[in-house]
Amino acid sequence: MRFVGGMGLPLGTLTARVRTVFAKAKKIILSKGIRMETLVGKNPADLDTRNLDPTPVQAFGTMGLSDHQVDLKRWRLEIGGLIEHPFKLVYAQVTEMPSVKKDVLLICPRFFAYHARWEGVSVAKLLEMARVIPDATHVYFSGPKETYE
């Protein structure tokens, strides 16, 4: 009986690895040099971007404000909503947090697709700090406000 009971861990690990392989196999592997505009209607979760080069920053378009000036002494990152611990961070606190780097496929349906090399604070870490309530289903990001608090 101990033998069968002890097999659960290795079999569970094997099953998890098989699921991961099948999930990756379902993804569409994008070829190097693909025209990014052909991806605008696609779901990034279905695409394997390992062959893509990052889009040069000069090729990124702008949507919304492009001339906004920020007073970093008054700027705040505010985390609120369905969380246990709402908080605000000043710019220096954000820049002191550990930074992560990722190549990410950014797709805005009907507008643009870019393969970006992103560096910054982990949103997952911020949500962990905020202690998200289990009923929460969405994350909402907003840009600059007219005034700072």
Stockholm file with secondary structure:
# STOCKHOLM 1.0

chainA/1-149         MRFVGGMGLPLGTLTARVRTVFAKAKKIILSKGIRMETLVGKNPADLDTRNLDPTPVQAFGTMGLSDHQVDLKRWRLEIGGLIEHPFKLVYAQVTEMPSVKKDVLLICPRFFAYHARWEGVSVAKLLEMARVIPDATHVYFSGPKETYE
#=GR chainA/1-149 SS CHHHHHTHHHHHHHHHHHHHHHHHHHSEECCTTCCGGGGTTSCGGGEECTTCCCCCGGGCCCCSCSSCCCCTTTCEEEECSSBSSCEEEEHHHHHHSCEEEEEEEEEETTTEEEEEEEEEECHHHHHHHHTBCTTCCCCCCCCCCSSCC
#=GC SS_cons         CHHHHHTHHHHHHHHHHHHHHHHHHHSEECCTTCCGGGGTTSCGGGEECTTCCCCCGGGCCCCSCSSCCCCTTTCEEEECSSBSSCEEEEHHHHHHSCEEEEEEEEEETTTEEEEEEEEEECHHHHHHHHTBCTTCCCCCCCCCCSSCC
//
